[in-house]
Amino acid sequence: MVIVLRKVSNIDWNYVLNLRNKFFKSFYKQNRPILQEEHYAYMEKQTSNSKFFQWIICNDNKDVGYVRILDFDVSIMIDDEFQGLGYSSAALKLVEKEAKKIGLEKLTALVKVDNPQSKHLFENNNFTLKSNHYEKKL
């Protein structure tokens, strides 16, 4: 497997939207599928955010997933048909190189407690658990 990261352009926005809506239950902040208009507004807003970086994960010119850094937080989504094949770890290694190039000194990952796959990914790639976050809905 030889993967590359390709910078996201607006022609990729629907692909990213599909992934976001497929995996939203794994996200901390997005708690429902989002509409195309919401997603496009978000993506447009991020084009001027100097702390937002995003790539499409590609293998043999085929899109297999998406990865982004917002501030220091890294998030990876791999399309269903490519899960369990090592794409997340390979993409994470490439993202770490990109993060160093853009001057970041650390990456963080916000992982929900009911997402053992992501926990496993980050632990296996030498991320260290630094804190527990508690919340209570009122």
Helices and strands as residue ranges (DSSP letters): E 3-7, G 10-12, H 13-23, G 24-26, H 36-46, E 52-59, E 62-70, E 73-78, G 80-82, H 87-101, H 116-124
